Amino acid sequence: MYLIDTDFIIYVSNSVPNALEKAKQIDRGPSYKAISVITAQEYLRGIYYLYNNKPAIFSNKLEEAEQDLSRFDILPIDYVIAKKAAEIDVYLTKRGEVIGLADG
């Protein structure tokens, strides 16, 4: 299973060579591919932030983003996941491996 994060989707949509190659590799395999609902929100937030004030291209960019996201199952966040994320965050922080909240 692959749980794809926002940065990876952005890199692929911007045609970053290493990301494109990894995406092709993932697509060739039979693995399950998903994103979290938070990744969907972050990706769409970027579209709104960058293009909402540019009506001539906004609807096309939003449609492209929705097509990008439609390739994945979108996993919800529930209490069990939130609790596990908190546990992992504290574990890593105590080891000195602090990760940004956006990547929590």
N, C-alpha and C positions, 0 to 999 in steps of 0.2 A: 504494500500500500504506500502511496505517496500522498503526503499532506503538503500541498504546495503553499508557499507563503507569498505575501504581497510583492516583495522585492523581486522574486523570480518571475511573477506574471508581468511586472513592469519591464524587467530586462528583456523578456521574450517579445513583448509588444513593441519595444524599442529596437528590436533586432540586434541585441548584443550577441556577438558570435558564440561565445562559450555557452550562454543561456540557450540559444537556438539549438546548438548541438545536443545539449543535455535534454531539452524538450523532445527532440527527435528520438533520442535514446529511450526516454520514458514512454513515448507514444508507440514505439516498436514492441514494447513488452506488454504482457497481459495484465499488468498490475492495475489495481484500483487507484483512481486519481480523484482527490477531493481537495476542497478548501474549506476553511471555517467561515462562518457567517461574518466574523470580524475581518477576514481578508477581503470578502466581497465589499464590505462597508468601506474599508480603507481604499480599495481600488476605485470604487465609485466616487468617494470623497475627492480623490485626486482629479478625476474627470470634472466634477463640479467646480473644484477650486480653479483649475486651469482654464476651463472653457465656458463656464456659465455666463460670463460677460461677453462672449463672442457668439452671438446667435447664429451667424452664418455657418459655423462649424460644430456648434455644441451638439445638436441632435445627431449628427453623424458620429461624433466621438463617443457619445453615450451609447449609441447602437453598437459600435465596435466593441466597447467595453462589455456590454451585455452579451455579445457573441463570445468574447474571450471567456467570460465567466460561465457561460452555458456549457462549456466543455467539461465542467467538473460537477460532481455532487457537492452540494453546499451543506456542511455539517453544522447543526445548531450548537450553541453553548448552553449547557445545563449546569445544575449544581455540582454534579459529580466531576465534570470537567473543570469548573471553576476551583473546586477544592484541590484537585490534583495540580492545577497550575500554581496555586498558592504554595503547595508543598514543594514543588520543583523550584520555584523562585527562591524560597527560603533556603533550601538545600544548596543551590548554586551560590547564593549570596554569602552564606556562611563559609563556603569554600573559596571565596574571593573571585568567583566567576559571575560578576554582575552582568545581567542582560538588560537592555532597555525595556521599558514598560510596553512599548509598541510590539516588541517581540516576545512578550510574556505568554 
